[in-house]
Amino acid sequence: MTTLQTRVIILVDLDYFFAQAEELRNPALKGKPVVVGMYSGRTADSGAVSTSNYEARKHGVKSGIPLFLAKKRLEGTEAVFLPVDYDYYQQISDKIMQIFREYADAFEKVGIDEAYLDVTKRTGGDFEAAKALVQEMKRAVKNQVGITFSAGIAPDKLVAKIASDIQKPDGVTAVLPSEVERFLAPLPVDKLLGVGRKTSAKMASLGIKTIGDLARYDPKRLMEVFGKTIGTYFHNAAKGVDNDPVQEAGESESISRISTLKEDTRNLDTITEKTDQQIEEIGKEIAQRGIRFRQVGIIAVMTDLTAKSRMQMLEQPTNDLEVLRKTVRALFEKYLNKSELEIRRVGIKIAQFTKEETQQKQLTSFFASK
């Protein structure tokens, strides 16, 4: 009888990525509070903070707060405010992700600044070997690109993600299989994916404040309060149980982005504000690859953690981002009209690709035959 080998999963998280990328472009920014913002264009100060460096965070400037408030908190400092430059950040991210891929048995990019690596085979299941591997990765990324990252090492994705937040910036936290429950127990329950502000308040009313409290709570009662699916998830997650594999969809088949919303919502404008950011990222990738798409899909992860998707075929292949925006908004609007649950995570997926030159050849052949 064979026993399953304990997995060794790494979550890599590029430190305060947008702001660090700006420091890389302009080293004179180092030591100053740096804030990268999403400007709405309504006024000079309207919009929200996308990323801030640690100098800015010392003054209470964090992602998501209004820019006018960030400027108020940084009055009297040498703070620098910059607009988001996705094109530049994507170029840096692509270089770093390519380095990460070289170290992984399996690789899963989950955002412009995050990725999971399964290194079980490469390390022989040895967590000390995994820590050494992370240090090697850190040297490679620092030398080749000039960026630092933090990492969590654990037997599964859920724990690796939480571990990556423990020692920032430029830190590494490894959680051995025998240490998982002890590691999780004292942490606030909202460290778990799926526990937002409302759920956290509900749990507090049940006497659940830490992940340890949740792990000890009667699972049957959890299912009564939160439903069978989400109650079971909370029980397993509190014990650090997550069997989700590290895997990445083939780039030739589709391009997708998925992000967590700041809070659960059914507000279409809030949802499309997030998807508009994803569309900007996707737009850079399709431009670099010289491709058009014909299939557009949306992904919605609900408050009960079920994932829903909707898809639409376009009449002709296109690379028009405005067409993509309108299609995505229409799909979400249609879905919201049929669902009563709030949405926690949103995503976009495009597929059915044709190369620009293929499209041009088809047009040339058509006119030549006339």
Protein Blocks (a to p, Z undefined) as FASTA:
>chain_A
ZZdddddddddddehkllmmmmmmmmmlgopacdddddehlammgccdfbdcfklmmnop
aehiafklmmmmmgoiacdcddddfklmmmmmmmmmmmmmmmpfbdcdfbfkbccddfkl
mnnopaklmmmmmmmmmmmmmmmnopacdddddfbfklmmmmmmmmcghiacdddfklmm
mmmmmpcfklpghiafklmmmmmmnopabfklmmmpcfklmmmmnojklmmmmmmmmnop
afbdcddddfklpccdddddfbdcfbfklmmmmmmmmmmmmmmmmmmnopacfbdcdddd
dfkopacddddddfbdcfbfklmmmmmmmmmmmmmmmpcbdcfbdcdddehiadfklmmm
mmmmmmmmZZ
